[in-house]
């Protein structure tokens, strides 16, 4: 992992938060913002990485003593982290949906699986792969849907999303992508790269199941 001084200014956590919003930051970057700085011999991103590993290990349930056992975390930084987490808990209004593998997206797409028209859906996610919003972008007749990057990414940019998962249904039941599907996927992936928004997956769904571009190595 690069030290924070080695990163271009626009990629540093605080500057990135200012320009792209908090949703665009990874877990480590968010923790780095909370910590504010590292200490002698330890960069803030290295310190944040240790805390992130602790969070994963204990599934987000950490105590003051646990933090104090992390090398480089003292009273002040442990207090900053716990106070930030507690404030967030008090104001959370709904449970977040976090996507870690393709099959976890499928329940969000059951409403279009048996449609007789082709629906193209875009799911925007934050830096922690939590769902921000799911939107129907276009509705077409069978396989005639035409999708333009402008329509896909307009609201995603407003969401300040870090990534997206694309999906559409095949009314025919066929799960394999057509040449048109592959062309549209490539076009949207390239547009995402220009915008700094990663296309994590593209899922085709039907009554017969689903097809994940990520699982098939197309991403």
N, C-alpha and C positions, 0 to 999 in steps of 0.2 A: 504494500500500500504506500502511495506517495505521501510525503509530508505535506502539510497544508501550504507551506511556503513554496513548494515545488509546483503547486497547481496554478493555472492561470487565474487571475483575479475573479473572472466571471463564474468559475467552477467552485469557488470556495463556498462553504455552506451558507454563511450570512448573505453574501452577495447573490447566491443562487436563490435563496429564499426571497430576497427583495425583488429579483427580476421575474421569477417563475412561480412564486408562492410556496407555501409550506408543503403542498401535496406533491411537489416535484422532488422532494428530498428523500433519500434513503433513510433507514433507521439510524445508521451510523452518523449520517450528516445531521439529523435532528438532535441526536444526543450531543454531538459536537457543539451545536448552537447553544444547547442548555448549559454545557460545561463552560463554554466561553473561551477557555484556554487550556493548554496542557501544563506541564511543569518541567522542571529541570531534567533534561535527558529524555523527555517523553512528549511527543507531539499530541495535540488534542484529538486528532483522528485515530491515533493508536490507542489512546485512552478510551475514546468513544467505542472503539471496536471491542475492547474488553468488556465494557458495560453491555454492549449489544449481545455478546455471547452469553453473558449471565442471564439476560432477559429471555433468550431462546431456551436456555437450559431449564429455567424455572417457569417458563411459559408466562412471563410478565409479572409473576408474583415475587417481588424481591423486598428485602428488608434493609433497614439501616445497617445492621451487622454484616449482611452479605456485601453491601457496597464498600464498607470500611475494610473488608478483606481483599478488595481489588487493589493491586499495587498502583499507587498514584492517586487514589481517591481518599480524600480526607473529609473532615467534618463539613466544610463549606460545600464541596462538590456533591457529597452524598445528600446533603440537605436540599440543594438545588434540584437534583433529580427527583427525589421523593415528593417535594413540594409541587413540582411540575406535573408529575403523574397524578397526584391527588386532586389537583385543580381540574385536570382533564376528566377524571372519573366523575367529579361532581357535575360536570356540564355535558357529559355524553348523553344524547337523547335517543340513540338507537345503536344496536349492535352492528358492527361493521362486518361485511362479507369479504373474506380474504381468499384470494385465489392462489393456490400453490401448484396445481396440476390441472390439465385439460378437463378431466372428468368432473371437476368441481364447478365448471362453467355450465355444464349441461342442464342442471335444474333451473337456471335462469333463462333457458331457451325453449322450454317445453311448450310455451304458448305459441310458437311458430312452427313446431315440428310437423303438424298435420294440416297446415294451411295449404289451400289450393293455388295461391299465388306465391311468388317468391318474395320473401321479406329479407331485407339486408339490415342487420343490427350492428351497432357499435357500442361496446362497453368500455367506459373510461375508468382508469385506475390511478391511484396515487403511488407515491414512491414505495409504499409498503405492500403493493399489489392488492390494496383494498378497493372494492368497487365504489366509484363515485356516482356513476349514473349509467343507466342502460337506455339506449334510444333506438327507435326504428328510423332508419335513414331513408330508405325507399321501399316502395311496394310496387312490384311489376307483375306482368302476366307471364306465368310459367318461367321460362329461362330468359326472358327479354329484359330483365332489370339492367339498367345502366347506372353505374355508380361513379361519381366524380369525387376526387379528393377534397374539393371545397366543401361538399355536402357532409362528408365524413368528419372532417377535422374542425369545422367552424365552431361547434359547441364544445368539442374536446379541448380546444385552446381556451375557451371561456372557463372550463373546469380547472384549467391549469394542471391537466393530467400529465403524468410521467409516461404512461403507456396506454395501449388499447388492445382489446381483443375483438376481432371482427367475426361476424357469423352471418350465414344465410341458410335458408332451408331449400331443399330440393323436393318439390311437390311430387316428382316422379318416384321418389324413394331411393334413387341412386345416390350413393354416398361419395363416390369418387369425384374429384374436381374435373370440370370440363376445361378445355383450352381457354375459354372466356374467363372462367374462375381464376385460373392461374395468371392470366394477363392482368386482371383487376387486382389480384393480390400483390403482384409485383409492383404495379403502379402505386398502390396505397402504401406499400412498405417503403418505397423510395421517397414518396412524399413525406412520410413520417420521419425519415432520416433527416430530411431538410429542415423540418420543424422541430427536431429534437424530441420526437415522441416515438417510442418503440412500439412496433407491432409485435406483441407477445405470441399471438396465435390467431389462426383463422379456422373457425369450426363450421363444418357443413353438418346440418342436422336434418333428420327425417324420422318418420315413424319406425324405421328400421334400426336407428341408432345414430351414431355420430362419427365424423371423420375429422381428426385434428391434424392440421398442417405441421404443428410442432412435433407431435408424436411420429409423424411420417418423415421428419427431417427436411421439410420444405422451407421452414422458417430460417 
